[in-house]
Amino acid sequence: MSLPVVEGVAVIALSALLVWGIRFLGLVFGEKLPRTGFFKRGMDALPGAIFARSEERRVGKECRSRW
């Protein structure tokens, strides 16, 4: 095999290992997340906050360019 093919296979293998590791850690530590209280509310609000922030940057840029 040539060097570019070996590099491509290595990148794919490392990417698969990284994804598997993230999933495994999610399964292991998912049981330890808080089920009540302040941190539970924060964890529940996190996806919406990330989405709102990303949209604010896009919409804000469009509004500023029109002024």
Backbone as a chain_set.jsonl record, in Angstrom:
{"seq": "MSLPVVEGVAVIALSALLVWGIRFLGLVFGEKLPRTGFFKRGMDALPGAIFARSEERRVGKECRSRW", "coords": {"N": [[0.849, -1.186, 0.0], [0.393, 2.27, -0.654], [1.753, 5.312, 0.77], [-0.219, 7.479, 1.095], [-2.599, 5.958, 1.198], [-2.24, 4.416, 3.48], [-2.12, 6.452, 5.388], [-4.734, 7.429, 5.157], [-6.256, 5.225, 6.016], [-5.318, 5.102, 8.627], [-6.269, 7.521, 9.677], [-9.045, 7.148, 9.519], [-9.316, 4.938, 11.224], [-8.399, 6.004, 13.684], [-10.313, 8.009, 14.025], [-12.636, 6.463, 14.3], [-11.995, 5.147, 16.68], [-11.905, 7.318, 18.441], [-14.601, 8.208, 18.375], [-15.856, 5.915, 19.392], [-14.727, 5.899, 21.935], [-15.802, 8.268, 23.03], [-18.528, 7.622, 23.079], [-18.449, 5.408, 24.823], [-17.517, 6.59, 27.222], [-19.681, 8.267, 27.662], [-21.671, 6.402, 28.261], [-20.605, 5.292, 30.589], [-20.29, 7.478, 32.388], [-22.779, 8.614, 32.292], [-24.619, 7.681, 34.118], [-23.915, 8.974, 36.401], [-24.722, 11.578, 36.308], [-26.423, 14.424, 37.687], [-29.728, 14.092, 39.028], [-31.577, 15.787, 40.085], [-32.029, 19.208, 41.181], [-29.905, 22.181, 41.009], [-27.767, 21.778, 39.133], [-28.89, 19.846, 37.47], [-30.929, 21.285, 36.213], [-29.346, 23.088, 34.815], [-27.957, 21.368, 33.065], [-30.095, 20.446, 31.558], [-30.825, 22.785, 30.238], [-28.671, 23.354, 28.641], [-28.364, 22.396, 25.817], [-30.274, 24.027, 24.453], [-29.294, 26.56, 25.072], [-26.826, 26.572, 23.766], [-27.679, 26.345, 21.099], [-29.188, 28.733, 20.884], [-27.179, 30.636, 21.192], [-25.576, 30.165, 18.923], [-27.35, 30.817, 16.871], [-27.837, 33.472, 17.485], [-25.453, 34.718, 16.853], [-25.398, 34.405, 14.063], [-27.791, 35.68, 13.205], [-27.405, 38.172, 14.346], [-25.15, 39.081, 12.943], [-26.223, 39.357, 10.356], [-28.12, 41.358, 10.812], [-26.518, 43.522, 11.632], [-25.086, 43.971, 9.299], [-26.951, 45.085, 7.645], [-27.445, 47.59, 8.635]], "CA": [[0.0, 0.0, 0.0], [1.158, 3.51, -0.698], [1.683, 6.122, 1.981], [-1.517, 8.147, 1.285], [-3.625, 4.978, 1.573], [-1.985, 4.072, 4.884], [-2.538, 7.604, 6.185], [-6.194, 7.47, 5.154], [-6.748, 4.153, 6.891], [-4.991, 5.483, 10.003], [-7.189, 8.592, 10.088], [-10.361, 6.542, 9.724], [-9.245, 4.098, 12.421], [-8.329, 6.873, 14.858], [-11.618, 8.662, 14.175], [-13.561, 5.465, 14.849], [-11.614, 4.939, 18.078], [-12.326, 8.5, 19.188], [-16.061, 8.168, 18.509], [-16.174, 4.825, 20.309], [-14.353, 6.341, 23.274], [-16.779, 9.252, 23.508], [-19.755, 6.887, 23.409], [-18.205, 4.597, 26.013], [-17.488, 7.475, 28.389], [-21.05, 8.713, 27.892], [-22.38, 5.331, 28.957], [-20.043, 5.099, 31.93], [-20.539, 8.616, 33.27], [-24.167, 9.043, 32.187], [-25.33, 7.307, 35.347], [-23.476, 9.831, 37.496], [-25.257, 12.928, 36.164], [-27.422, 14.723, 38.72], [-31.118, 13.891, 38.625], [-32.379, 16.893, 40.629], [-31.261, 20.341, 41.665], [-29.4, 23.261, 40.173], [-26.981, 21.268, 38.019], [-29.813, 19.157, 36.567], [-31.57, 22.326, 35.414], [-28.337, 23.605, 33.904], [-27.703, 20.364, 32.026], [-31.274, 20.421, 30.689], [-30.875, 24.015, 29.456], [-27.451, 23.519, 27.858], [-28.54, 22.332, 24.351], [-30.986, 25.211, 23.99], [-28.41, 27.718, 25.195], [-25.834, 26.489, 22.684], [-28.388, 26.665, 19.858], [-29.538, 30.157, 20.882], [-25.947, 31.404, 20.987], [-25.143, 30.05, 17.532], [-28.288, 31.575, 16.041], [-27.676, 34.893, 17.781], [-24.302, 35.204, 16.097], [-25.767, 34.467, 12.654], [-28.813, 36.721, 13.016], [-26.784, 39.458, 14.679], [-24.272, 39.483, 11.841], [-27.084, 39.817, 9.269], [-28.744, 42.64, 11.185], [-25.5, 44.561, 11.631], [-24.681, 44.272, 7.926], [-28.019, 45.865, 6.989], [-27.522, 48.945, 9.192]], "C": [[0.886, 1.239, 0.0], [0.91, 4.327, 0.562], [0.345, 6.847, 2.143], [-2.635, 7.186, 1.7], [-3.469, 4.611, 3.048], [-2.415, 5.218, 5.79], [-4.063, 7.695, 6.261], [-6.798, 6.429, 6.062], [-6.484, 4.509, 8.351], [-5.948, 6.558, 10.514], [-8.575, 8.024, 10.367], [-10.373, 5.706, 11.0], [-9.196, 4.949, 13.684], [-9.648, 7.605, 15.096], [-12.644, 7.702, 14.775], [-13.263, 5.212, 16.323], [-12.051, 6.115, 18.95], [-13.838, 8.499, 19.414], [-16.48, 7.077, 19.484], [-15.852, 5.23, 21.745], [-15.337, 7.332, 23.852], [-18.085, 8.556, 23.893], [-19.596, 6.065, 24.681], [-18.201, 5.457, 27.271], [-18.876, 8.024, 28.696], [-21.87, 7.664, 28.624], [-21.898, 5.184, 30.394], [-20.443, 6.244, 32.861], [-21.971, 9.133, 33.208], [-24.98, 8.734, 33.43], [-25.007, 8.251, 36.503], [-23.991, 11.267, 37.385], [-26.325, 13.185, 37.221], [-28.84, 14.575, 38.185], [-32.045, 14.988, 39.149], [-31.436, 18.051, 40.935], [-30.788, 21.291, 40.579], [-28.656, 22.738, 38.942], [-27.846, 20.506, 37.015], [-30.497, 20.169, 35.649], [-30.593, 22.909, 34.41], [-28.047, 22.652, 32.764], [-28.886, 20.277, 31.053], [-31.315, 21.639, 29.768], [-29.698, 24.151, 28.499], [-27.653, 23.403, 26.344], [-29.257, 23.555, 23.781], [-30.124, 26.455, 24.051], [-27.362, 27.722, 24.091], [-26.483, 26.851, 21.353], [-28.699, 28.159, 19.785], [-28.304, 31.012, 20.623], [-25.492, 31.335, 19.53], [-26.067, 30.839, 16.604], [-28.146, 33.07, 16.277], [-26.517, 35.464, 16.983], [-24.667, 35.363, 14.622], [-26.754, 35.603, 12.397], [-28.226, 38.08, 13.311], [-25.89, 39.965, 13.578], [-25.111, 40.019, 10.672], [-27.699, 41.165, 9.584], [-27.722, 43.771, 11.147], [-25.08, 44.928, 10.211], [-25.725, 45.116, 7.199], [-28.072, 47.298, 7.502], [-26.481, 49.758, 8.542]], "O": [[1.975, 1.25, 0.574], [-0.023, 4.061, 1.319], [-0.198, 6.838, 3.248], [-3.52, 7.561, 2.469], [-4.457, 4.509, 3.775], [-3.009, 4.987, 6.843], [-4.615, 8.003, 7.317], [-7.745, 6.71, 6.797], [-7.322, 4.252, 9.216], [-6.386, 6.504, 11.663], [-9.205, 8.39, 11.359], [-11.332, 5.759, 11.769], [-9.884, 4.644, 14.657], [-10.053, 7.799, 16.242], [-13.424, 8.081, 15.649], [-14.186, 5.076, 17.127], [-12.516, 5.918, 20.073], [-14.299, 8.761, 20.524], [-17.365, 7.291, 20.313], [-16.617, 4.937, 22.664], [-15.678, 7.255, 25.032], [-18.677, 8.873, 24.925], [-20.497, 6.026, 25.519], [-18.814, 5.093, 28.275], [-19.216, 8.227, 29.861], [-22.669, 7.992, 29.502], [-22.698, 4.975, 31.306], [-20.883, 6.01, 33.987], [-22.343, 10.005, 33.993], [-25.926, 9.453, 33.753], [-25.755, 8.314, 37.479], [-23.729, 12.086, 38.266], [-27.051, 12.269, 37.607], [-29.114, 14.896, 37.029], [-33.184, 15.099, 38.696], [-30.215, 17.896, 40.947], [-31.198, 21.222, 39.42], [-28.894, 23.208, 37.83], [-27.553, 20.525, 35.82], [-30.628, 19.933, 34.448], [-30.969, 23.194, 33.273], [-27.904, 23.078, 31.618], [-28.691, 20.058, 29.858], [-31.788, 21.539, 28.636], [-29.736, 25.006, 27.614], [-27.145, 24.261, 25.622], [-28.872, 24.058, 22.725], [-30.213, 27.316, 23.176], [-27.048, 28.777, 23.541], [-25.896, 27.589, 20.561], [-28.498, 28.784, 18.744], [-28.383, 32.01, 19.906], [-25.068, 32.344, 18.966], [-25.6, 31.462, 15.651], [-28.321, 33.857, 15.347], [-26.602, 36.588, 16.488], [-24.286, 36.352, 13.996], [-26.567, 36.395, 11.474], [-28.515, 39.046, 12.605], [-25.87, 41.165, 13.302], [-24.747, 41.025, 10.063], [-27.79, 42.026, 8.708], [-28.032, 44.865, 10.676], [-24.751, 46.085, 9.949], [-25.396, 45.795, 6.226], [-28.69, 48.149, 6.862], [-26.344, 50.943, 8.844]]}, "num_chains": 1, "name": "protein.A"}
